[in-house]
Amino acid sequence: MDLTVLIPTMNRHEYLARALEYYKVMKFDGYIFIGDSSTGEQLRKNVEMIDLIKETESLNIIYRMYPNPPHLHDGMAVQAMNEEVSTKYVAQTGDDDFFIVPNIQKSIEFLEHNSDFIGVHGKRIGMKLRDDEPYGDLFQWAIYPEQNWIKDNALDRWIDYTQHPLSSQAWVFYADIWKRAYGKSDQVPCRYLGPEYLPCSMQAILGKSKELDFVSSICQTGKLHQIFDFDKTPLFDLINSALWPQSIQVVKETIINAIYSLNPTAEMLRYVEHIVYGEMWRHIAYFMGQQYHRRFKPEEKDKLDYLRDYEGDQIMIVDPDWEFFEDFKPIYDILIKDKPYKDEVYKELTILTEGVRK
């Protein structure tokens, strides 16, 4: 498979091991590029695990270390990783997430037959485990809102992203587009802006992307050991950090120049500067308002945060009649692999779901 999956990681050995177990079970035949910023015992465990995998030749692993500092966030690590990517297509996934292997080829085939698109993805499912650990019982889940960047105008696509900022990093992109999107991550040391907001903005600007009707990724939310939790690190704190002024300036200039270069007139420059400034202000204000209400007005949380309003339950997501059951079952088997009652869980849920269907 002519695709590289990038997995930046830092001090989360169990999550990385869980992800690699899934790709091994699914016989993934593309490349997995691990960019490791771990330290101490976590680093030692990762090195031993990767050496063992390479000995068995069960996965095509590229493994590099990216210490922090100088790589202050995963965006800087990914930018460095991009220099070694040689495949035609690329995607990124968290060490705690799963890129659904059977559907990767569907994404590639779409791009091969639709030359006016630069990226493609399927549905994204968020899941929460009861104890917020790498393994255990499924507690909640949700399908994220649909996201398409299909407008012909680059500015309009960027506005669609910045007003509905779901990360595009788990999408399949042409590698050259992906590398351009991360071209200035090393100049944006502030978290969120450097590893996510700028590259996702650039991906929206550089071309059209579409959501197809299959699951492309399953991600775990609510993790106890999350490296950077946007819910716990308020944007208000980022704005007041020493890294913010340089970061926001580079982000703004990069976005403006990318859009303006498509129609380089003085009138267009003034228009783009005005729109980008306003939309970035709106974007920041939205997140600050959302985080304010989570912390100080929790009773209003449900009115503001559609991504955290899980609809569904454990019964449905392991129901064989659920349309995405075959995609999720190998992951669920790994999540509960150490549970002595695993067979009983399936037996009980089968009885329950049969009752629901009746």
C-alpha positions as a Markdown table, in Angstrom:
| # | Residue | x | y | z |
|---|---|---|---|---|
| 1 | Met | 0.0 | 0.0 | 0.0 |
| 2 | Asp | 1.4 | 3.3 | -1.1 |
| 3 | Leu | 0.6 | 5.1 | 2.2 |
| 4 | Thr | 2.4 | 6.2 | 5.3 |
| 5 | Val | 0.6 | 6.5 | 8.7 |
| 6 | Leu | 2.4 | 8.9 | 10.9 |
| 7 | Ile | 2.1 | 8.3 | 14.7 |
| 8 | Pro | 3.7 | 11.0 | 16.9 |
| 9 | Thr | 3.9 | 9.8 | 20.5 |
| 10 | Met | 5.3 | 10.9 | 23.9 |
| 11 | Asn | 5.4 | 8.8 | 27.1 |
| 12 | Arg | 2.3 | 6.7 | 26.3 |
| 13 | His | 3.8 | 3.2 | 25.7 |
| 14 | Glu | 0.6 | 1.3 | 26.4 |
| 15 | Tyr | -1.4 | 3.3 | 23.9 |
| 16 | Leu | 1.2 | 2.9 | 21.2 |
| 17 | Ala | 1.4 | -0.8 | 21.9 |
| 18 | Arg | -2.4 | -1.1 | 21.6 |
| 19 | Ala | -2.4 | 0.7 | 18.3 |
| 20 | Leu | 0.4 | -1.4 | 16.8 |
| 21 | Glu | -1.4 | -4.6 | 18.0 |
| 22 | Tyr | -4.4 | -3.5 | 16.0 |
| 23 | Tyr | -2.4 | -2.9 | 12.8 |
| 24 | Lys | -0.6 | -6.2 | 13.2 |
| 25 | Val | -3.9 | -8.1 | 13.7 |
| 26 | Met | -5.3 | -6.3 | 10.6 |
| 27 | Lys | -2.2 | -7.1 | 8.5 |
| 28 | Phe | -1.6 | -3.5 | 7.6 |
| 29 | Asp | 0.8 | -3.5 | 4.6 |
| 30 | Gly | 1.6 | 0.2 | 4.4 |
| 31 | Tyr | 4.3 | 2.1 | 6.4 |
| 32 | Ile | 3.9 | 3.1 | 10.0 |
| 33 | Phe | 6.2 | 6.0 | 10.9 |
| 34 | Ile | 6.6 | 6.5 | 14.7 |
| 35 | Gly | 8.0 | 9.8 | 15.9 |
| 36 | Asp | 8.9 | 9.2 | 19.5 |
| 37 | Ser | 9.4 | 12.1 | 22.0 |
| 38 | Ser | 9.3 | 9.8 | 25.0 |
| 39 | Thr | 11.8 | 9.8 | 27.9 |
| 40 | Gly | 13.1 | 7.4 | 30.5 |
| 41 | Glu | 11.3 | 4.0 | 31.0 |
| 42 | Gln | 8.6 | 4.9 | 28.4 |
| 43 | Leu | 11.3 | 5.3 | 25.8 |
| 44 | Arg | 13.1 | 2.1 | 26.8 |
| 45 | Lys | 9.8 | 0.1 | 26.5 |
| 46 | Asn | 9.1 | 1.6 | 23.1 |
| 47 | Val | 12.5 | 0.8 | 21.7 |
| 48 | Glu | 12.3 | -2.8 | 22.9 |
| 49 | Met | 8.8 | -3.2 | 21.4 |
| 50 | Ile | 9.9 | -1.7 | 18.0 |
| 51 | Asp | 13.0 | -4.0 | 17.9 |
| 52 | Leu | 10.8 | -7.0 | 18.5 |
| 53 | Ile | 8.3 | -6.0 | 15.8 |
| 54 | Lys | 11.2 | -5.5 | 13.3 |
| 55 | Glu | 12.6 | -8.9 | 14.1 |
| 56 | Thr | 9.3 | -10.6 | 13.3 |
| 57 | Glu | 8.8 | -8.4 | 10.2 |
| 58 | Ser | 5.1 | -8.2 | 11.1 |
| 59 | Leu | 4.8 | -4.5 | 10.3 |
| 60 | Asn | 6.7 | -2.0 | 8.1 |
| 61 | Ile | 8.0 | 0.3 | 10.9 |
| 62 | Ile | 10.0 | 3.5 | 10.6 |
| 63 | Tyr | 11.1 | 4.6 | 14.0 |
| 64 | Arg | 12.8 | 7.9 | 14.9 |
| 65 | Met | 13.3 | 9.8 | 18.1 |
| 66 | Tyr | 12.4 | 13.5 | 18.3 |
| 67 | Pro | 13.3 | 14.9 | 21.7 |
| 68 | Asn | 11.3 | 17.7 | 23.3 |
| 69 | Pro | 13.0 | 20.2 | 23.2 |
| 70 | Pro | 13.7 | 21.1 | 20.5 |
| 71 | His | 10.5 | 19.5 | 19.1 |
| 72 | Leu | 8.1 | 21.4 | 21.3 |
| 73 | His | 4.9 | 19.7 | 20.1 |
| 74 | Asp | 3.8 | 16.9 | 17.7 |
| 75 | Gly | 3.5 | 19.3 | 14.8 |
| 76 | Met | 7.2 | 19.9 | 14.9 |
| 77 | Ala | 7.9 | 16.2 | 15.1 |
| 78 | Val | 5.5 | 15.6 | 12.1 |
| 79 | Gln | 7.3 | 18.3 | 10.1 |
| 80 | Ala | 10.6 | 16.5 | 10.7 |
| 81 | Met | 9.0 | 13.1 | 9.9 |
| 82 | Asn | 7.7 | 14.4 | 6.6 |
| 83 | Glu | 11.2 | 14.7 | 5.3 |
| 84 | Glu | 11.4 | 10.9 | 5.2 |
| 85 | Val | 8.0 | 10.2 | 3.8 |
| 86 | Ser | 8.3 | 8.6 | 0.3 |
| 87 | Thr | 4.9 | 7.2 | -0.3 |
| 88 | Lys | 2.2 | 8.9 | -2.5 |
| 89 | Tyr | -0.3 | 9.2 | 0.3 |
| 90 | Val | -0.1 | 10.0 | 4.0 |
| 91 | Ala | -2.3 | 10.3 | 7.1 |
| 92 | Gln | -1.7 | 10.9 | 10.7 |
| 93 | Thr | -3.3 | 9.3 | 13.7 |
| 94 | Gly | -2.8 | 9.6 | 17.4 |
| 95 | Asp | -1.1 | 6.9 | 19.4 |
| 96 | Asp | -4.4 | 6.4 | 21.1 |
| 97 | Asp | -6.5 | 6.2 | 17.9 |
| 98 | Phe | -7.2 | 3.6 | 15.3 |
| 99 | Phe | -7.0 | 4.2 | 11.5 |
| 100 | Ile | -9.5 | 1.6 | 10.1 |
| 101 | Val | -7.4 | -0.6 | 7.9 |
| 102 | Pro | -10.0 | -2.1 | 5.6 |
| 103 | Asn | -11.2 | 1.3 | 4.5 |
| 104 | Ile | -7.8 | 2.9 | 3.8 |
| 105 | Gln | -7.8 | 1.5 | 0.2 |
| 106 | Lys | -11.3 | 3.0 | -0.3 |
| 107 | Ser | -9.8 | 6.4 | 0.4 |
| 108 | Ile | -6.9 | 5.9 | -2.0 |
| 109 | Glu | -9.2 | 4.7 | -4.7 |
| 110 | Phe | -11.4 | 7.7 | -4.4 |
| 111 | Leu | -8.4 | 10.1 | -4.8 |
| 112 | Glu | -7.2 | 8.1 | -7.8 |
| 113 | His | -10.5 | 8.5 | -9.5 |
| 114 | Asn | -11.3 | 12.1 | -8.4 |
| 115 | Ser | -8.4 | 14.3 | -9.5 |
| 116 | Asp | -10.2 | 17.5 | -8.2 |
| 117 | Phe | -9.8 | 16.4 | -4.6 |
| 118 | Ile | -6.6 | 16.4 | -2.5 |
| 119 | Gly | -7.9 | 14.6 | 0.6 |
| 120 | Val | -10.6 | 12.2 | 1.7 |
| 121 | His | -11.9 | 10.7 | 4.9 |
| 122 | Gly | -14.7 | 8.7 | 6.3 |
| 123 | Lys | -16.7 | 9.0 | 9.5 |
| 124 | Arg | -14.9 | 9.5 | 12.8 |
| 125 | Ile | -16.1 | 7.8 | 15.9 |
| 126 | Gly | -15.2 | 9.0 | 19.4 |
| 127 | Met | -15.2 | 6.5 | 22.2 |
| 128 | Lys | -14.7 | 6.7 | 26.0 |
| 129 | Leu | -13.7 | 3.9 | 28.2 |
| 130 | Arg | -15.1 | 3.6 | 31.7 |
| 131 | Asp | -11.8 | 4.1 | 33.5 |
| 132 | Asp | -10.1 | 6.3 | 30.9 |
| 133 | Glu | -7.3 | 3.8 | 30.5 |
| 134 | Pro | -5.9 | 2.0 | 27.4 |
| 135 | Tyr | -8.0 | -1.1 | 28.1 |
| 136 | Gly | -11.4 | -1.7 | 29.6 |
| 137 | Asp | -15.1 | -1.5 | 29.1 |
| 138 | Leu | -16.6 | 0.8 | 26.6 |
| 139 | Phe | -18.6 | 3.6 | 28.3 |
| 140 | Gln | -19.7 | 6.1 | 25.6 |
| 141 | Trp | -19.4 | 6.8 | 21.9 |
| 142 | Ala | -20.4 | 9.2 | 19.2 |
| 143 | Ile | -20.1 | 9.8 | 15.5 |
| 144 | Tyr | -18.6 | 13.2 | 14.9 |
| 145 | Pro | -20.4 | 15.7 | 12.7 |
| 146 | Glu | -19.9 | 15.4 | 8.9 |
| 147 | Gln | -17.2 | 17.6 | 7.5 |
| 148 | Asn | -16.7 | 18.4 | 3.8 |
| 149 | Trp | -14.5 | 21.0 | 2.1 |
| 150 | Ile | -15.9 | 20.9 | -1.4 |
| 151 | Lys | -16.3 | 24.6 | -2.3 |
| 152 | Asp | -14.3 | 25.8 | -5.2 |
| 153 | Asn | -13.0 | 28.9 | -3.4 |
| 154 | Ala | -10.1 | 28.5 | -1.1 |
| 155 | Leu | -11.2 | 31.2 | 1.3 |
| 156 | Asp | -14.7 | 29.6 | 1.6 |
| 157 | Arg | -13.1 | 26.2 | 2.4 |
| 158 | Trp | -10.9 | 27.8 | 5.0 |
| 159 | Ile | -13.9 | 29.5 | 6.6 |
| 160 | Asp | -15.8 | 26.2 | 6.7 |
| 161 | Tyr | -12.9 | 24.7 | 8.6 |
| 162 | Thr | -12.3 | 27.6 | 11.1 |
| 163 | Gln | -16.0 | 27.9 | 11.9 |
| 164 | His | -16.3 | 24.1 | 12.3 |
| 165 | Pro | -12.8 | 23.1 | 13.5 |
| 166 | Leu | -12.6 | 19.4 | 13.5 |
| 167 | Ser | -9.1 | 18.1 | 12.8 |
| 168 | Ser | -8.3 | 16.8 | 9.4 |
| 169 | Gln | -5.2 | 15.0 | 10.4 |
| 170 | Ala | -6.7 | 11.5 | 10.3 |
| 171 | Trp | -7.7 | 12.1 | 6.6 |
| 172 | Val | -5.8 | 10.6 | 3.7 |
| 173 | Phe | -3.9 | 13.3 | 1.7 |
| 174 | Tyr | -1.5 | 13.4 | -1.2 |
| 175 | Ala | 1.9 | 13.5 | 0.5 |
| 176 | Asp | 3.0 | 16.7 | -1.3 |
| 177 | Ile | 0.0 | 18.5 | 0.0 |
| 178 | Trp | 0.5 | 17.2 | 3.5 |
| 179 | Lys | 4.1 | 18.4 | 3.5 |
| 180 | Arg | 3.1 | 21.9 | 2.3 |
| 181 | Ala | 0.5 | 22.1 | 5.1 |
| 182 | Tyr | 3.2 | 21.5 | 7.8 |
| 183 | Gly | 5.8 | 23.7 | 6.1 |
| 184 | Lys | 5.9 | 26.3 | 8.9 |
| 185 | Ser | 5.0 | 24.2 | 12.0 |
| 186 | Asp | 8.5 | 24.8 | 13.3 |
| 187 | Gln | 7.9 | 28.5 | 13.4 |
| 188 | Val | 4.8 | 28.1 | 15.5 |
| 189 | Pro | 5.9 | 26.9 | 18.9 |
| 190 | Cys | 2.5 | 27.4 | 20.6 |
| 191 | Arg | 0.5 | 24.3 | 21.1 |
| 192 | Tyr | -2.8 | 23.9 | 19.1 |
| 193 | Leu | -1.8 | 26.6 | 16.6 |
| 194 | Gly | 1.4 | 24.7 | 15.5 |
| 195 | Pro | 0.3 | 21.1 | 15.5 |
| 196 | Glu | -3.3 | 21.4 | 14.4 |
| 197 | Tyr | -4.8 | 24.8 | 13.5 |
| 198 | Leu | -2.2 | 25.9 | 11.0 |
| 199 | Pro | -1.8 | 22.6 | 9.1 |
| 200 | Cys | -5.6 | 21.9 | 9.0 |
| 201 | Ser | -6.1 | 25.5 | 7.7 |
| 202 | Met | -3.6 | 24.9 | 5.0 |
| 203 | Gln | -5.2 | 21.6 | 4.0 |
| 204 | Ala | -8.5 | 23.4 | 3.6 |
| 205 | Ile | -6.9 | 26.1 | 1.5 |
| 206 | Leu | -4.9 | 23.9 | -0.7 |
| 207 | Gly | -7.8 | 21.9 | -2.2 |
| 208 | Lys | -11.1 | 20.1 | -1.8 |
| 209 | Ser | -11.7 | 17.2 | 0.6 |
| 210 | Lys | -14.7 | 15.0 | 1.1 |
| 211 | Glu | -16.3 | 12.7 | 3.6 |
| 212 | Leu | -17.3 | 9.2 | 2.4 |
| 213 | Asp | -19.8 | 6.8 | 3.9 |
| 214 | Phe | -17.5 | 4.5 | 5.9 |
| 215 | Val | -15.6 | 4.8 | 9.2 |
| 216 | Ser | -12.0 | 6.0 | 8.7 |
| 217 | Ser | -10.9 | 6.4 | 12.3 |
| 218 | Ile | -11.9 | 5.6 | 15.9 |
| 219 | Cys | -10.4 | 7.8 | 18.6 |
| 220 | Gln | -10.4 | 7.6 | 22.4 |
| 221 | Thr | -11.5 | 10.7 | 24.3 |
| 222 | Gly | -11.2 | 11.6 | 28.0 |
| 223 | Lys | -7.8 | 10.0 | 28.5 |
| 224 | Leu | -6.1 | 10.4 | 31.9 |
| 225 | His | -2.6 | 10.6 | 30.4 |
| 226 | Gln | -3.3 | 12.9 | 27.5 |
| 227 | Ile | -0.3 | 15.0 | 26.4 |
| 228 | Phe | -2.2 | 18.1 | 25.6 |
| 229 | Asp | -5.8 | 18.3 | 26.7 |
| 230 | Phe | -7.5 | 21.3 | 25.1 |
| 231 | Asp | -10.3 | 21.0 | 27.7 |
| 232 | Lys | -7.8 | 21.3 | 30.6 |
| 233 | Thr | -5.4 | 23.8 | 29.0 |
| 234 | Pro | -7.6 | 26.9 | 28.4 |
| 235 | Leu | -7.0 | 28.9 | 25.3 |
| 236 | Phe | -6.9 | 31.9 | 27.7 |
| 237 | Asp | -3.7 | 30.4 | 29.1 |
| 238 | Leu | -2.2 | 29.9 | 25.7 |
| 239 | Ile | -2.9 | 33.5 | 24.7 |
| 240 | Asn | -1.0 | 34.7 | 27.8 |
| 241 | Ser | 2.0 | 32.5 | 27.1 |
| 242 | Ala | 5.3 | 33.9 | 25.8 |
| 243 | Leu | 4.9 | 31.7 | 22.7 |
| 244 | Trp | 1.6 | 33.2 | 21.6 |
| 245 | Pro | 2.7 | 36.5 | 19.8 |
| 246 | Gln | 5.1 | 34.9 | 17.4 |
| 247 | Ser | 2.9 | 31.9 | 16.8 |
| 248 | Ile | -0.3 | 33.8 | 16.0 |
| 249 | Gln | 1.5 | 36.2 | 13.7 |
| 250 | Val | 3.0 | 33.4 | 11.7 |
| 251 | Val | -0.3 | 31.6 | 11.5 |
| 252 | Lys | -2.2 | 34.7 | 10.3 |
| 253 | Glu | 0.4 | 35.7 | 7.7 |
| 254 | Thr | 0.7 | 32.1 | 6.4 |
| 255 | Ile | -3.0 | 31.7 | 5.9 |
| 256 | Ile | -3.4 | 35.2 | 4.3 |
| 257 | Asn | -0.5 | 34.6 | 1.9 |
| 258 | Ala | -1.8 | 31.2 | 0.9 |
| 259 | Ile | -5.2 | 32.5 | 0.0 |
| 260 | Tyr | -4.0 | 35.7 | -1.5 |
| 261 | Ser | -1.5 | 33.9 | -3.8 |
| 262 | Leu | -4.4 | 32.3 | -5.7 |
| 263 | Asn | -5.6 | 35.8 | -6.8 |
| 264 | Pro | -2.7 | 38.3 | -6.1 |
| 265 | Thr | -4.3 | 41.7 | -6.4 |
| 266 | Ala | -4.2 | 44.6 | -4.0 |
| 267 | Glu | -8.0 | 44.5 | -3.6 |
| 268 | Met | -7.9 | 40.8 | -2.9 |
| 269 | Leu | -5.2 | 41.2 | -0.3 |
| 270 | Arg | -7.2 | 43.8 | 1.7 |
| 271 | Tyr | -10.3 | 41.6 | 1.5 |
| 272 | Val | -8.5 | 38.5 | 2.7 |
| 273 | Glu | -6.7 | 40.3 | 5.5 |
| 274 | His | -10.1 | 41.6 | 6.8 |
| 275 | Ile | -11.9 | 38.2 | 6.6 |
| 276 | Val | -9.0 | 36.1 | 8.0 |
| 277 | Tyr | -8.5 | 38.5 | 10.9 |
| 278 | Gly | -12.3 | 38.4 | 11.7 |
| 279 | Glu | -12.6 | 34.6 | 11.4 |
| 280 | Met | -9.6 | 33.9 | 13.5 |
| 281 | Trp | -11.0 | 36.3 | 16.2 |
| 282 | Arg | -14.3 | 34.4 | 16.0 |
| 283 | His | -12.5 | 31.0 | 16.2 |
| 284 | Ile | -10.6 | 32.0 | 19.3 |
| 285 | Ala | -13.6 | 33.6 | 21.0 |
| 286 | Tyr | -15.7 | 30.5 | 20.3 |
| 287 | Phe | -13.2 | 28.2 | 22.1 |
| 288 | Met | -12.7 | 30.6 | 24.9 |
| 289 | Gly | -16.4 | 30.9 | 25.5 |
| 290 | Gln | -16.8 | 27.1 | 25.3 |
| 291 | Gln | -14.0 | 26.5 | 27.8 |
| 292 | Tyr | -15.4 | 29.3 | 30.1 |
| 293 | His | -18.8 | 27.6 | 30.2 |
| 294 | Arg | -17.2 | 24.1 | 30.9 |
| 295 | Arg | -15.3 | 25.5 | 33.9 |
| 296 | Phe | -17.6 | 28.1 | 35.3 |
| 297 | Lys | -21.1 | 27.3 | 33.9 |
| 298 | Pro | -21.1 | 23.5 | 33.6 |
| 299 | Glu | -24.9 | 23.4 | 33.7 |
| 300 | Glu | -24.9 | 25.0 | 30.2 |
| 301 | Lys | -22.3 | 22.5 | 28.8 |
| 302 | Asp | -24.9 | 20.5 | 26.8 |
| 303 | Lys | -26.0 | 23.6 | 24.9 |
| 304 | Leu | -22.5 | 24.4 | 23.7 |
| 305 | Asp | -20.5 | 21.3 | 23.1 |
| 306 | Tyr | -22.0 | 19.0 | 20.5 |
| 307 | Leu | -18.8 | 16.9 | 20.3 |
| 308 | Arg | -19.2 | 15.7 | 23.8 |
| 309 | Asp | -22.9 | 14.8 | 23.7 |
| 310 | Tyr | -22.6 | 11.1 | 23.2 |
| 311 | Glu | -25.6 | 9.4 | 21.6 |
| 312 | Gly | -25.5 | 5.7 | 21.7 |
| 313 | Asp | -24.5 | 3.0 | 24.2 |
| 314 | Gln | -22.4 | 0.0 | 24.6 |
| 315 | Ile | -25.2 | -2.3 | 23.4 |
| 316 | Met | -25.5 | -0.7 | 20.0 |
| 317 | Ile | -21.8 | -0.4 | 19.2 |
| 318 | Val | -21.2 | -4.1 | 19.6 |
| 319 | Asp | -24.4 | -5.1 | 18.0 |
| 320 | Pro | -23.6 | -7.3 | 14.9 |
| 321 | Asp | -26.4 | -5.5 | 13.1 |
| 322 | Trp | -24.8 | -2.1 | 13.6 |
| 323 | Glu | -23.6 | -0.9 | 10.2 |
| 324 | Phe | -20.0 | -0.3 | 11.4 |
| 325 | Phe | -19.7 | -3.4 | 13.6 |
| 326 | Glu | -17.2 | -5.2 | 11.4 |
| 327 | Asp | -14.9 | -2.1 | 11.6 |
| 328 | Phe | -15.1 | -1.8 | 15.4 |
| 329 | Lys | -15.1 | -5.4 | 16.5 |
| 330 | Pro | -11.3 | -6.0 | 16.1 |
| 331 | Ile | -10.7 | -2.8 | 18.2 |
| 332 | Tyr | -13.2 | -3.9 | 20.8 |
| 333 | Asp | -11.5 | -7.3 | 21.1 |
| 334 | Ile | -8.2 | -5.5 | 21.9 |
| 335 | Leu | -9.9 | -3.2 | 24.4 |
| 336 | Ile | -11.3 | -6.0 | 26.5 |
| 337 | Lys | -8.6 | -8.7 | 25.7 |
| 338 | Asp | -7.5 | -9.0 | 29.3 |
| 339 | Lys | -11.1 | -9.4 | 30.6 |
| 340 | Pro | -11.7 | -13.0 | 31.7 |
| 341 | Tyr | -15.4 | -12.5 | 31.0 |
| 342 | Lys | -14.9 | -11.4 | 27.4 |
| 343 | Asp | -17.1 | -14.2 | 25.9 |
| 344 | Glu | -19.7 | -13.6 | 28.5 |
| 345 | Val | -19.8 | -9.9 | 27.5 |
| 346 | Tyr | -20.6 | -10.8 | 23.9 |
| 347 | Lys | -23.1 | -13.4 | 25.0 |
| 348 | Glu | -24.9 | -11.0 | 27.3 |
| 349 | Leu | -24.9 | -8.1 | 24.7 |
| 350 | Thr | -26.2 | -10.5 | 22.0 |
| 351 | Ile | -29.2 | -11.3 | 24.2 |
| 352 | Leu | -29.8 | -7.7 | 25.0 |
| 353 | Thr | -29.6 | -6.5 | 21.4 |
| 354 | Glu | -31.9 | -9.3 | 20.2 |
| 355 | Gly | -34.4 | -8.0 | 22.8 |
| 356 | Val | -33.9 | -4.4 | 21.5 |
| 357 | Arg | -34.5 | -5.5 | 17.9 |
| 358 | Lys | -37.7 | -7.4 | 18.8 |
